Amino acid sequence: MPAAKSIMILGTGSDVGKSIVATALCRILRNRGVRVAPFKAQNMSNNSFVTIEGGEIGRAQVAQAEASGLPPSVHMNPVLLKPSSDRGSQVILQGRVYGQMEAAEYHAGKSKLRKVVLESFHRLSQSYDAIVMEGAGSCCEMNLKDRDLVNFPMARAVGASCLLVGDIDRGGIFAQLLGSHHLMTRKERELTAGFLINKFRGDPRLFDSGMAYIEKKSGKPVLGLVPYYHDIAIDPEDSVAVQEDRRVLHPLRQDTLNIGVLRLPSISNFTDLETLAREPGVVLNYLFRPDELDDGYDLLILPGAKNVMEDAAWLARSGWRRAVRRFANRGKRVLGICGGYQLLGRLIHDPFGVESDRPRVEALGLLPAETVLAEDKVVQRVTGTCLMNRKRVTGYEIHMGRTEPAGPGARPLLRVHRPGSAVSWDDGLVLDDGRVLGSYVHGVLDAPGFRGELLNTMRREKGLRERASRKGRLARFHQYDRLAEHFERCCDVDRILSLMS
C-alpha cells in the first residue's frame, strides 16, 4: 500500500475544472503544513513544461506542483500525449520521448504504461504525506473504460476516494452528475465519496433545492458549490481563448498596444502569452482568419507548434502566408517562439519523416534561416541575455529542429546557457532593423526586462507613455493563495480532506 494518503479528482467531462480543484487542494494542504504532491497518470496536451530532471510534463501539474511548494517532476505526470495529428500523438514517458503512436497502437501497450504510472506514483507516495490525483476527461466514457489508465482504475489501484466535479456554467449539471453516477459500476460508486459543482453564477441560495435533489437521487453529498471567478490568474492547461467558438475579440484602440496571436492548427505552449494578456494597456487577440490581421495590430506572434510541417502547408493554403508577409512588409513587428520561429524562416526540412511525409516545405521567408527537423528532441532549461537590450531571460526549450542562418541581414537574438553550465550558445535571430525576431526559448516573455523593453519600444513608436512592466509570472504564487481562499469559502474542505485514504 502507498505510504501517502490520496484523493482523486474526477470530472464529468473535459474543462469542468478538475485541474483547478486539484490545484486548490494542493495549496490548501500545503498551507496546513502537509507535504503534498500532485499526480496525473496520463495527460493529453501540447502545453508542456521542462522539469528539474529535464523532462516534459503537462502545464496543469506544473501549477499544482508550484501550489504545493515543489519543483515540478516528471513523476507528477508520467505519461504525456502530445497530439501531432487527428489520429496520432507523440508519447512522452516519464519526461522522455517514447515514440509516435496512433490510438490503437497506444492502447495496445497499456500494460507497460500502467507499470510506469504506478512506479511514478509510488515514488511520490514514499516521499510525501498526501497525493492529490487528477483524472482526465470524463470518468465514464463507456467505450474507453476497459482501456482507462487514469480515472477509476488508477483510484482503485491505490485505494483513493474520488470527488466528482461538474461544470454548472455549461448547463445540464443534473445530467452530468447523476448521469455519470448512473454509469458507474458498484465499485466505482463506492469509491465516489461526493460531488463538487464548479463555475456557479448567481445567488447560491437559489440552488439549495438543486443540491438537495442531487444528494437524494445519488445518496452522495455535494461538498461544494464553487462560484465562477474572473480575478484569479492561474495558468490554464488548455485555454478557451484558443478555441474559435469561445474566444472574445477585444476591440483595437490607438491608446493600447494591440497584439495578435496566429492561432496555428497545432498550437502549443500558449502559456507563453499569458503574461502579455495581463499587462495593462495591452490588447491580445487570437486570430483564426487572415482577414482578421489588420493594420491596427502592432505585433503579430507566431506561438509554438507541434507540427510545423503541416502548419507551414496550412499557412500557404489558408492565405495566412500572404497576410503575414504583407503585415511584415508594412513595417509591423513579428515574433516567433519555437515552432513559430521555425515558421519565420525560408524552408523547413524533414529528412527523417519526424512530422510529415513531405521532405521539405516553404515557410514564411521573413528570416534568412532554414530548419532541419531531427530525430532527437531538445528538452532543456536555459538562462541568458538578450543581445538587443542586455536584458536577462530565463525559460526552456522543447523542439525537434535545428535552425541555422541562411544568408545575411539578421543577427542572433539571445546568448543562453544551461543553469550551472559555463557553455553558452546563440539562440534565435532578429532582422537588422529589429522588427522580425524569433527564438526557441519558451518563457522569454515572462522575463519582465525583456517583455518591458519590447512593449515600451512599441509604445514609443506610437507616442504612448512608457510603463514599468509587471512582475509577470512571479506574481502567480500569490494567486495560489487566493485560489485556496476561494475554495475554502465555498467548500466543505475539512470533509473533503477527511476523504483521503
Stockholm file with secondary structure:
# STOCKHOLM 1.0

chainA/1-501         MPAAKSIMILGTGSDVGKSIVATALCRILRNRGVRVAPFKAQNMSNNSFVTIEGGEIGRAQVAQAEASGLPPSVHMNPVLLKPSSDRGSQVILQGRVYGQMEAAEYHAGKSKLRKVVLESFHRLSQSYDAIVMEGAGSCCEMNLKDRDLVNFPMARAVGASCLLVGDIDRGGIFAQLLGSHHLMTRKERELTAGFLINKFRGDPRLFDSGMAYIEKKSGKPVLGLVPYYHDIAIDPEDSVAVQEDRRVLHPLRQDTLNIGVLRLPSISNFTDLETLAREPGVVLNYLFRPDELDDGYDLLILPGAKNVMEDAAWLARSGWRRAVRRFANRGKRVLGICGGYQLLGRLIHDPFGVESDRPRVEALGLLPAETVLAEDKVVQRVTGTCLMNRKRVTGYEIHMGRTEPAGPGARPLLRVHRPGSAVSWDDGLVLDDGRVLGSYVHGVLDAPGFRGELLNTMRREKGLRERASRKGRLARFHQYDRLAEHFERCCDVDRILSLMS
#=GR chainA/1-501 SS CCSSEEEEEEESSTTSSHHHHHHHHHHHHHHTTCCEEEECSEEECSCEEECTTSCEEEHHHHHHHHHTTCCCCGGGSCEEEEECSSSEEEEEETTEEEEEEEHHHHHHTHHHHHHHHHHHHHHHHTTCSEEEEECCSCTTCTTTGGGCSSSHHHHHHHTCEEEEEEESTTSCHHHHHHHHHHHSCHHHHHHEEEEEEEEECSCGGGGHHHHHHHHHHHSCCEEEEEECCSSCCCCCSSCGGGSTTTCCCCCCCTTSEEEEEECCTTEECGGGGHHHHTSTTEEEEEECSGGGCCTTCSEEEECEESCHHHHHHHHHHHTHHHHHHHHHHTTCEEEEETHHHHHHSSEEECTTCSSCSCSEEECCCSSSEEEEEEEEEEEEEEEEEETTTCCEEEEEEEEEEEEEECSSSEECCEEEECTTCCCEEEECEEETTSSEEEESCBTGGGSHHHHHHHHHHHHHHHTCCCCCCCCGGGGHHHHHHHHHHHHHHHBCHHHHHHTCC
#=GC SS_cons         CCSSEEEEEEESSTTSSHHHHHHHHHHHHHHTTCCEEEECSEEECSCEEECTTSCEEEHHHHHHHHHTTCCCCGGGSCEEEEECSSSEEEEEETTEEEEEEEHHHHHHTHHHHHHHHHHHHHHHHTTCSEEEEECCSCTTCTTTGGGCSSSHHHHHHHTCEEEEEEESTTSCHHHHHHHHHHHSCHHHHHHEEEEEEEEECSCGGGGHHHHHHHHHHHSCCEEEEEECCSSCCCCCSSCGGGSTTTCCCCCCCTTSEEEEEECCTTEECGGGGHHHHTSTTEEEEEECSGGGCCTTCSEEEECEESCHHHHHHHHHHHTHHHHHHHHHHTTCEEEEETHHHHHHSSEEECTTCSSCSCSEEECCCSSSEEEEEEEEEEEEEEEEEETTTCCEEEEEEEEEEEEEECSSSEECCEEEECTTCCCEEEECEEETTSSEEEESCBTGGGSHHHHHHHHHHHHHHHTCCCCCCCCGGGGHHHHHHHHHHHHHHHBCHHHHHHTCC
//
